[in-house]
Amino acid sequence: MAYTKTSYVCLPCRASYKQPYGRPGDERRCPRCAGTLIHAGSAFAAPPRRDTAAWRTLTLLLHAGIGFHKSCCGGPGYRPRTRHEVRERILFARRSGEPRARALSRREIPWERTAG
């Protein structure tokens, strides 16, 4: 029986590794720098190592607790791809009081209506 593999990411090295899914308490180490790997999910596709903007965006998403896990109906859903999209959603979360992780996974941001 084959084991399901999932992606683990080392943000300082900008590297992704597919490894068998372990127990929740298991800590994975990067083979390059021996730093802790972050579980990104089985639907994760790493950006090119030279794309620093994409890795900055990925860092913000992973630290906010947003992963790239498959659901029963397909992929992980919408994830922002640029820092501008991340910034818009964080600003919306501050103004509306919505949790940051939920705002970051919104495809559309509701426009605020102004009087006048």
C-alpha positions in Angstrom: 0.0 0.0 0.0 1.4 3.4 -1.0 1.6 6.2 1.4 0.2 9.6 0.6 2.8 12.3 0.2 2.4 15.9 1.1 4.5 19.0 0.8 6.8 20.5 3.4 8.4 23.9 2.9 11.6 25.5 4.1 11.1 29.2 3.8 14.7 30.4 4.3 16.0 27.9 1.6 12.9 28.5 -0.7 12.7 24.7 -1.0 9.8 22.3 -1.0 9.9 18.5 -0.2 7.3 15.9 -0.8 7.3 13.5 2.1 5.0 10.9 3.6 2.5 12.5 5.9 3.5 12.0 9.5 1.9 12.3 12.9 0.8 15.8 13.9 3.5 16.1 16.5 6.4 15.1 14.2 8.9 17.8 13.4 10.5 17.7 10.0 14.0 19.2 9.3 15.3 20.7 6.1 18.1 18.7 4.6 19.9 21.9 3.5 19.8 24.1 6.6 18.4 21.8 9.4 15.6 24.4 10.0 12.1 23.3 10.7 9.9 22.5 7.7 6.3 23.9 7.5 3.5 21.6 6.4 2.1 23.3 3.3 -0.4 20.6 2.1 -0.8 18.0 -0.6 -2.1 20.6 -3.2 0.9 22.8 -2.9 3.0 23.8 -5.9 6.2 25.6 -5.1 7.1 28.8 -7.0 10.5 29.1 -8.6 13.3 29.7 -6.2 14.2 33.0 -7.9 10.7 34.4 -7.5 11.2 36.3 -4.3 7.8 38.1 -4.4 6.0 34.7 -4.6 8.0 33.4 -1.7 7.2 36.5 0.4 3.5 36.0 -0.3 3.8 32.3 0.5 5.5 33.2 3.8 2.6 35.5 4.8 0.0 32.8 4.0 1.8 30.0 5.8 2.4 32.1 8.9 -1.3 33.1 8.9 -2.2 29.4 9.1 -3.4 29.0 5.5 -2.3 25.8 3.9 -2.8 24.2 0.5 -4.8 21.1 1.4 -7.1 19.2 -0.9 -10.8 19.1 -0.1 -13.4 16.5 -1.1 -14.4 18.7 -4.1 -11.0 19.6 -5.6 -8.1 21.8 -4.6 -7.4 24.1 -1.7 -9.6 27.0 -3.0 -8.5 30.5 -3.7 -5.2 31.8 -2.4 -3.7 35.3 -3.1 -0.8 35.2 -5.5 0.7 38.7 -5.0 1.6 40.9 -2.1 -1.0 43.5 -3.3 -3.8 40.9 -3.0 -2.5 39.9 0.5 -2.3 43.6 1.6 -5.9 44.2 0.4 -7.2 41.3 2.3 -5.3 42.1 5.5 -6.6 45.7 5.4 -10.2 44.3 4.9 -9.7 42.0 7.9 -8.6 45.0 10.1 -11.5 47.1 9.0 -14.2 44.5 9.2 -13.1 42.5 12.2 -13.0 39.3 10.1 -10.3 36.8 11.1 -7.2 37.2 9.0 -7.1 33.6 7.8 -10.7 33.9 6.5 -10.0 37.2 4.8 -6.9 35.8 3.1 -8.8 32.9 1.6 -11.6 35.2 0.1 -11.7 35.3 -3.7 -13.5 38.7 -3.7 -13.4 41.4 -1.2 -16.8 43.0 -0.5 -16.7 46.7 -1.5 -17.5 49.1 1.3 -20.5 51.3 0.5 -20.1 55.0 1.1 -22.9 57.4 1.7 -23.4 60.1 -0.9 
